[in-house]
Amino acid sequence: MINQFRRKYPQGSLISELVSTKHGKYVVKVTVESEGKILSTALAGDYTVELAEDQARERALAILDLSIVAPESPLVNFSSPPPSSAVIPSFPLEDPPTIPPRVETPPTPSPVPESNDFVSDTIAEINLQMERLAWTREQGKDYLLKTYGKKSRHLLSDQELVEFLNYLKSQPS
């Protein structure tokens, strides 16, 4: 996957960050960037930091569409040139055919996966954002009650979890 990433995003980078250690598990966040834009992020936890990083990297790269499309390039003839004594008729040069510019459409967001890993990763990231904002549990609970009518993040649907996380990320520190 890394080779495909390098081919598709030659200026891209993977940034690994140790987020926390709890109950003997390391939580690692991997951010995939290219030309200053964040393409994806992923969290993973394991009992060794290396495995947590590997899992987070795999998740972050799996989000990207890394299918490689062969570039459309003209065929090059590497045969020897014709002998110089040959007479080559001259014809007026024609304009090369115009190729319409490629319009890249942004990838359609994939549906939110219904998995325990997704929920636990999202809740872990929400915890980090709440720490960043210095929110107390009460502030979080009040926001959830006011916005979703629910007392706990564990009662939110996957979509509501993502909305809550995006809300927290959008708040200034």
DRENPA-3360 file (N, C-alpha, C; in nm, 2 decimals, always signed):
BEGIN
1 = MINQFRRK = +0.08/-0.12/+0.00/+0.00/+0.00/+0.00/+0.09/+0.13/+0.00 ~ +0.20/+0.12/+0.07/+0.28/+0.24/+0.08/+0.34/+0.27/-0.06 ~ +0.38/+0.17/-0.14/+0.43/+0.20/-0.27/+0.32/+0.26/-0.36 ~ +0.20/+0.21/-0.35/+0.09/+0.27/-0.43/+0.07/+0.42/-0.38 ~ +0.07/+0.44/-0.25/+0.06/+0.58/-0.20/+0.17/+0.67/-0.26 ~ +0.29/+0.62/-0.26/+0.40/+0.70/-0.31/+0.39/+0.73/-0.46 ~ +0.33/+0.63/-0.53/+0.31/+0.66/-0.68/+0.20/+0.76/-0.70 ~ +0.09/+0.75/-0.62/-0.02/+0.84/-0.65/+0.01/+0.98/-0.58;
9 = YPQGSLIS = +0.07/+0.98/-0.47/+0.10/+1.11/-0.40/+0.25/+1.12/-0.37 ~ +0.33/+1.16/-0.48/+0.48/+1.16/-0.46/+0.52/+1.26/-0.35 ~ +0.44/+1.37/-0.33/+0.47/+1.47/-0.23/+0.40/+1.43/-0.09 ~ +0.34/+1.32/-0.08/+0.26/+1.28/+0.03/+0.35/+1.24/+0.15 ~ +0.29/+1.25/+0.27/+0.36/+1.20/+0.39/+0.26/+1.14/+0.49 ~ +0.32/+1.05/+0.57/+0.25/+0.98/+0.67/+0.30/+1.03/+0.81 ~ +0.22/+1.08/+0.89/+0.26/+1.14/+1.02/+0.20/+1.05/+1.13 ~ +0.29/+0.99/+1.21/+0.24/+0.90/+1.32/+0.26/+0.98/+1.45;
17 = ELVSTKHG = +0.16/+0.97/+1.54/+0.16/+1.04/+1.66/+0.11/+0.95/+1.78 ~ +0.19/+0.94/+1.88/+0.15/+0.86/+2.00/+0.05/+0.95/+2.07 ~ -0.08/+0.90/+2.08/-0.18/+0.98/+2.14/-0.19/+0.96/+2.29 ~ -0.19/+0.83/+2.33/-0.20/+0.81/+2.47/-0.16/+0.66/+2.50 ~ -0.14/+0.63/+2.63/-0.12/+0.50/+2.67/-0.22/+0.48/+2.79 ~ -0.31/+0.38/+2.78/-0.40/+0.35/+2.88/-0.42/+0.20/+2.89 ~ -0.42/+0.15/+3.02/-0.43/+0.01/+3.05/-0.34/-0.07/+2.97 ~ -0.21/-0.02/+2.95/-0.11/-0.10/+2.89/-0.12/-0.10/+2.73;
25 = KYVVKVTV = -0.21/-0.02/+2.68/-0.23/-0.01/+2.53/-0.18/+0.12/+2.49 ~ -0.11/+0.12/+2.37/-0.07/+0.24/+2.31/-0.17/+0.28/+2.20 ~ -0.21/+0.41/+2.20/-0.30/+0.46/+2.10/-0.22/+0.55/+2.01 ~ -0.22/+0.52/+1.88/-0.14/+0.59/+1.78/-0.24/+0.65/+1.67 ~ -0.21/+0.77/+1.64/-0.29/+0.84/+1.53/-0.20/+0.86/+1.41 ~ -0.24/+0.82/+1.29/-0.17/+0.84/+1.17/-0.25/+0.94/+1.08 ~ -0.18/+1.04/+1.03/-0.24/+1.14/+0.94/-0.17/+1.13/+0.81 ~ -0.25/+1.12/+0.70/-0.19/+1.11/+0.57/-0.21/+1.25/+0.50;
33 = ESEGKILS = -0.10/+1.31/+0.46/-0.11/+1.45/+0.40/-0.04/+1.45/+0.26 ~ -0.09/+1.54/+0.18/-0.02/+1.56/+0.05/-0.03/+1.71/+0.02 ~ +0.08/+1.77/+0.00/+0.08/+1.92/-0.04/+0.01/+2.00/+0.06 ~ +0.02/+1.97/+0.19/-0.04/+2.05/+0.30/-0.18/+2.02/+0.33 ~ -0.24/+1.92/+0.25/-0.38/+1.89/+0.28/-0.39/+1.75/+0.35 ~ -0.48/+1.75/+0.45/-0.50/+1.62/+0.51/-0.59/+1.53/+0.43 ~ -0.54/+1.41/+0.39/-0.62/+1.32/+0.31/-0.70/+1.23/+0.39 ~ -0.64/+1.18/+0.50/-0.71/+1.09/+0.59/-0.64/+1.08/+0.73;
41 = TALAGDYT = -0.71/+1.03/+0.83/-0.65/+1.01/+0.96/-0.71/+0.88/+1.01 ~ -0.64/+0.81/+1.10/-0.69/+0.69/+1.16/-0.62/+0.67/+1.30 ~ -0.69/+0.61/+1.38/-0.64/+0.57/+1.52/-0.64/+0.42/+1.53 ~ -0.55/+0.37/+1.61/-0.54/+0.23/+1.64/-0.47/+0.21/+1.78 ~ -0.51/+0.11/+1.85/-0.45/+0.08/+1.98/-0.40/-0.07/+1.98 ~ -0.29/-0.09/+2.05/-0.24/-0.22/+2.07/-0.14/-0.22/+2.19 ~ -0.10/-0.34/+2.23/-0.01/-0.35/+2.34/+0.14/-0.32/+2.31 ~ +0.17/-0.30/+2.18/+0.30/-0.25/+2.14/+0.28/-0.13/+2.05;
49 = VELAEDQA = +0.36/-0.03/+2.06/+0.35/+0.09/+1.99/+0.36/+0.06/+1.84 ~ +0.45/-0.03/+1.80/+0.47/-0.06/+1.66/+0.35/-0.12/+1.60 ~ +0.28/-0.21/+1.67/+0.16/-0.27/+1.61/+0.05/-0.17/+1.60 ~ +0.04/-0.08/+1.70/-0.06/+0.02/+1.69/-0.04/+0.11/+1.58 ~ +0.09/+0.15/+1.55/+0.12/+0.24/+1.44/+0.09/+0.17/+1.31 ~ +0.13/+0.04/+1.30/+0.11/-0.03/+1.17/-0.04/-0.04/+1.14 ~ -0.12/-0.07/+1.24/-0.27/-0.08/+1.22/-0.33/+0.06/+1.19 ~ -0.28/+0.17/+1.25/-0.33/+0.30/+1.22/-0.29/+0.34/+1.08;
57 = RERALAIL = -0.17/+0.30/+1.04/-0.12/+0.34/+0.90/-0.21/+0.26/+0.80 ~ -0.23/+0.13/+0.82/-0.31/+0.05/+0.73/-0.45/+0.11/+0.72 ~ -0.51/+0.15/+0.83/-0.65/+0.21/+0.82/-0.65/+0.34/+0.75 ~ -0.55/+0.43/+0.77/-0.54/+0.56/+0.71/-0.52/+0.54/+0.56 ~ -0.44/+0.45/+0.51/-0.42/+0.43/+0.37/-0.54/+0.36/+0.31 ~ -0.61/+0.27/+0.38/-0.72/+0.20/+0.33/-0.83/+0.30/+0.29 ~ -0.84/+0.41/+0.36/-0.94/+0.51/+0.33/-0.92/+0.57/+0.19 ~ -0.80/+0.59/+0.15/-0.77/+0.65/+0.02/-0.80/+0.55/-0.09;
65 = DLSIVAPE = -0.83/+0.61/-0.21/-0.85/+0.53/-0.33/-0.71/+0.53/-0.39 ~ -0.64/+0.41/-0.37/-0.50/+0.40/-0.42/-0.49/+0.33/-0.55 ~ -0.61/+0.31/-0.62/-0.60/+0.24/-0.75/-0.52/+0.33/-0.85 ~ -0.42/+0.27/-0.90/-0.33/+0.34/-0.99/-0.38/+0.33/-1.13 ~ -0.40/+0.44/-1.20/-0.43/+0.45/-1.34/-0.31/+0.48/-1.42 ~ -0.28/+0.39/-1.52/-0.16/+0.42/-1.60/-0.18/+0.55/-1.67 ~ -0.07/+0.63/-1.67/-0.08/+0.76/-1.74/-0.09/+0.74/-1.89 ~ -0.17/+0.83/-1.95/-0.19/+0.82/-2.09/-0.07/+0.89/-2.15;
73 = SPLVNFSS = +0.02/+0.82/-2.21/+0.14/+0.89/-2.27/+0.16/+0.83/-2.41 ~ +0.21/+0.91/-2.50/+0.22/+0.87/-2.64/+0.33/+0.76/-2.64 ~ +0.32/+0.67/-2.74/+0.41/+0.56/-2.76/+0.54/+0.63/-2.82 ~ +0.65/+0.59/-2.77/+0.78/+0.64/-2.82/+0.85/+0.53/-2.90 ~ +0.89/+0.57/-3.02/+0.96/+0.47/-3.11/+1.11/+0.49/-3.09 ~ +1.17/+0.38/-3.03/+1.31/+0.39/-3.01/+1.40/+0.33/-3.12 ~ +1.34/+0.31/-3.24/+1.41/+0.25/-3.35/+1.51/+0.36/-3.40 ~ +1.61/+0.31/-3.48/+1.71/+0.41/-3.53/+1.64/+0.50/-3.64;
81 = PPPSSAVI = +1.70/+0.62/-3.65/+1.64/+0.72/-3.74/+1.67/+0.67/-3.89 ~ +1.59/+0.72/-3.98/+1.61/+0.68/-4.12/+1.74/+0.73/-4.17 ~ +1.80/+0.66/-4.27/+1.93/+0.71/-4.32/+1.92/+0.85/-4.37 ~ +2.02/+0.93/-4.36/+2.02/+1.07/-4.40/+2.01/+1.09/-4.55 ~ +2.04/+0.99/-4.63/+2.03/+1.01/-4.77/+1.89/+0.99/-4.82 ~ +1.80/+0.95/-4.74/+1.66/+0.93/-4.78/+1.59/+1.07/-4.80 ~ +1.51/+1.08/-4.90/+1.44/+1.20/-4.92/+1.31/+1.20/-4.84 ~ +1.29/+1.29/-4.75/+1.17/+1.30/-4.67/+1.08/+1.41/-4.72;
89 = PSFPLEDP = +0.96/+1.38/-4.77/+0.88/+1.48/-4.81/+0.83/+1.57/-4.70 ~ +0.81/+1.70/-4.72/+0.77/+1.79/-4.62/+0.62/+1.81/-4.63 ~ +0.55/+1.81/-4.53/+0.41/+1.83/-4.52/+0.39/+1.94/-4.42 ~ +0.28/+2.02/-4.43/+0.26/+2.12/-4.33/+0.22/+2.04/-4.20 ~ +0.27/+2.10/-4.09/+0.24/+2.04/-3.96/+0.10/+2.06/-3.92 ~ +0.04/+1.96/-3.87/-0.10/+1.97/-3.82/-0.09/+2.00/-3.67 ~ -0.19/+2.07/-3.62/-0.20/+2.09/-3.48/-0.23/+1.95/-3.41 ~ -0.17/+1.92/-3.30/-0.20/+1.80/-3.24/-0.34/+1.80/-3.18;
97 = PTIPPRVE = -0.41/+1.69/-3.18/-0.54/+1.69/-3.13/-0.55/+1.73/-2.98 ~ -0.65/+1.81/-2.95/-0.66/+1.86/-2.81/-0.72/+1.75/-2.73 ~ -0.67/+1.74/-2.61/-0.72/+1.64/-2.51/-0.79/+1.72/-2.41 ~ -0.92/+1.69/-2.38/-0.98/+1.77/-2.28/-0.92/+1.75/-2.14 ~ -0.91/+1.85/-2.06/-0.85/+1.84/-1.93/-0.92/+1.74/-1.84 ~ -0.85/+1.67/-1.76/-0.91/+1.57/-1.67/-0.97/+1.65/-1.55 ~ -1.09/+1.62/-1.53/-1.16/+1.68/-1.41/-1.16/+1.57/-1.30 ~ -1.09/+1.60/-1.20/-1.09/+1.51/-1.09/-1.21/+1.54/-0.99;
105 = TPPTPSPV = -1.29/+1.44/-0.98/-1.40/+1.45/-0.88/-1.35/+1.40/-0.75 ~ -1.39/+1.47/-0.64/-1.35/+1.42/-0.51/-1.41/+1.29/-0.48 ~ -1.34/+1.20/-0.41/-1.40/+1.07/-0.38/-1.52/+1.08/-0.30 ~ -1.62/+1.00/-0.33/-1.74/+1.00/-0.25/-1.72/+0.95/-0.11 ~ -1.77/+1.01/-0.01/-1.74/+0.96/+0.12/-1.80/+0.82/+0.14 ~ -1.72/+0.74/+0.20/-1.77/+0.60/+0.22/-1.87/+0.61/+0.34 ~ -1.97/+0.52/+0.34/-2.06/+0.52/+0.46/-1.98/+0.49/+0.58 ~ -2.04/+0.54/+0.69/-1.97/+0.52/+0.82/-1.98/+0.37/+0.86;
113 = PESNDFVS = -1.87/+0.30/+0.88/-1.87/+0.16/+0.91/-1.94/+0.13/+1.05 ~ -2.01/+0.02/+1.06/-2.07/-0.02/+1.18/-1.98/-0.12/+1.25 ~ -1.87/-0.07/+1.32/-1.79/-0.17/+1.38/-1.75/-0.11/+1.52 ~ -1.71/-0.21/+1.61/-1.67/-0.17/+1.74/-1.54/-0.09/+1.73 ~ -1.45/-0.13/+1.64/-1.32/-0.05/+1.62/-1.35/+0.09/+1.58 ~ -1.44/+0.11/+1.49/-1.48/+0.25/+1.45/-1.53/+0.33/+1.57 ~ -1.62/+0.27/+1.64/-1.68/+0.34/+1.76/-1.58/+0.37/+1.86 ~ -1.49/+0.27/+1.90/-1.39/+0.30/+2.00/-1.29/+0.40/+1.95;
121 = DTIAEINL = -1.25/+0.39/+1.82/-1.16/+0.49/+1.77/-1.22/+0.63/+1.77 ~ -1.34/+0.64/+1.73/-1.41/+0.77/+1.73/-1.42/+0.83/+1.87 ~ -1.46/+0.75/+1.96/-1.47/+0.79/+2.10/-1.34/+0.83/+2.16 ~ -1.23/+0.76/+2.12/-1.10/+0.80/+2.16/-1.06/+0.94/+2.11 ~ -1.09/+0.96/+1.98/-1.06/+1.09/+1.92/-1.15/+1.20/+1.98 ~ -1.27/+1.17/+2.02/-1.36/+1.27/+2.08/-1.29/+1.30/+2.22 ~ -1.25/+1.20/+2.29/-1.18/+1.23/+2.42/-1.06/+1.32/+2.40 ~ -0.98/+1.30/+2.30/-0.87/+1.39/+2.27/-0.92/+1.53/+2.24;
129 = QMERLAWT = -1.02/+1.55/+2.16/-1.07/+1.68/+2.13/-1.13/+1.75/+2.25 ~ -1.19/+1.67/+2.34/-1.25/+1.73/+2.46/-1.13/+1.78/+2.55 ~ -1.03/+1.70/+2.56/-0.91/+1.74/+2.64/-0.85/+1.87/+2.58 ~ -0.84/+1.87/+2.44/-0.78/+1.99/+2.38/-0.86/+2.11/+2.41 ~ -1.00/+2.10/+2.42/-1.08/+2.21/+2.45/-1.10/+2.24/+2.59 ~ -1.04/+2.15/+2.68/-1.06/+2.15/+2.82/-1.20/+2.14/+2.87 ~ -1.28/+2.06/+2.79/-1.42/+2.04/+2.83/-1.42/+1.94/+2.95 ~ -1.52/+1.96/+3.04/-1.54/+1.86/+3.14/-1.64/+1.76/+3.09;
137 = REQGKDYL = -1.65/+1.65/+3.17/-1.76/+1.55/+3.13/-1.89/+1.61/+3.13 ~ -1.92/+1.70/+3.23/-2.05/+1.77/+3.24/-2.08/+1.85/+3.11 ~ -1.98/+1.92/+3.06/-2.00/+2.00/+2.94/-2.03/+1.92/+2.83 ~ -1.96/+1.80/+2.81/-1.99/+1.71/+2.70/-2.13/+1.65/+2.72 ~ -2.17/+1.62/+2.84/-2.30/+1.56/+2.86/-2.41/+1.66/+2.83 ~ -2.39/+1.79/+2.87/-2.48/+1.89/+2.85/-2.50/+1.91/+2.70 ~ -2.39/+1.91/+2.62/-2.40/+1.93/+2.48/-2.47/+1.82/+2.41 ~ -2.44/+1.69/+2.45/-2.51/+1.58/+2.40/-2.66/+1.58/+2.43;
145 = LKTYGKKS = -2.70/+1.62/+2.55/-2.84/+1.63/+2.58/-2.91/+1.74/+2.50 ~ -2.85/+1.85/+2.49/-2.91/+1.96/+2.41/-2.92/+1.93/+2.26 ~ -2.81/+1.87/+2.21/-2.81/+1.85/+2.06/-2.88/+1.72/+2.02 ~ -2.85/+1.61/+2.09/-2.91/+1.48/+2.05/-3.01/+1.42/+2.14 ~ -3.03/+1.48/+2.26/-3.12/+1.43/+2.35/-3.07/+1.30/+2.42 ~ -2.94/+1.28/+2.42/-2.88/+1.16/+2.48/-2.78/+1.20/+2.58 ~ -2.76/+1.12/+2.69/-2.67/+1.15/+2.80/-2.53/+1.11/+2.78 ~ -2.50/+1.01/+2.69/-2.37/+0.95/+2.67/-2.33/+0.94/+2.53;
153 = RHLLSDQE = -2.20/+0.94/+2.50/-2.15/+0.92/+2.36/-2.18/+0.78/+2.32 ~ -2.19/+0.69/+2.42/-2.21/+0.54/+2.38/-2.35/+0.52/+2.33 ~ -2.44/+0.62/+2.35/-2.58/+0.60/+2.31/-2.60/+0.66/+2.17 ~ -2.50/+0.74/+2.12/-2.51/+0.80/+1.99/-2.49/+0.70/+1.87 ~ -2.56/+0.72/+1.76/-2.54/+0.64/+1.64/-2.40/+0.67/+1.59 ~ -2.35/+0.59/+1.49/-2.22/+0.62/+1.43/-2.22/+0.75/+1.37 ~ -2.33/+0.79/+1.30/-2.33/+0.92/+1.23/-2.33/+1.03/+1.33 ~ -2.40/+1.02/+1.44/-2.40/+1.12/+1.54/-2.26/+1.14/+1.61;
161 = LVEFLNYL = -2.19/+1.02/+1.62/-2.06/+1.03/+1.68/-1.97/+1.11/+1.59 ~ -1.98/+1.09/+1.46/-1.90/+1.16/+1.36/-1.93/+1.31/+1.36 ~ -2.06/+1.34/+1.37/-2.10/+1.48/+1.37/-2.05/+1.55/+1.50 ~ -2.05/+1.48/+1.61/-2.00/+1.54/+1.74/-1.85/+1.56/+1.73 ~ -1.78/+1.46/+1.67/-1.63/+1.47/+1.66/-1.60/+1.59/+1.57 ~ -1.67/+1.60/+1.45/-1.65/+1.72/+1.36/-1.68/+1.85/+1.43 ~ -1.78/+1.85/+1.51/-1.81/+1.98/+1.59/-1.70/+2.01/+1.68 ~ -1.65/+1.91/+1.75/-1.54/+1.94/+1.84/-1.41/+1.99/+1.77;
169 = KSQPS = -1.38/+1.92/+1.65/-1.27/+1.96/+1.58/-1.28/+2.10/+1.52 ~ -1.40/+2.15/+1.50/-1.42/+2.28/+1.44/-1.41/+2.39/+1.55 ~ -1.40/+2.36/+1.67/-1.39/+2.46/+1.78/-1.25/+2.50/+1.80 ~ -1.23/+2.63/+1.82/-1.09/+2.68/+1.84/-1.04/+2.64/+1.98 ~ -0.92/+2.62/+2.00/-0.86/+2.58/+2.13/-0.87/+2.69/+2.23;
% end
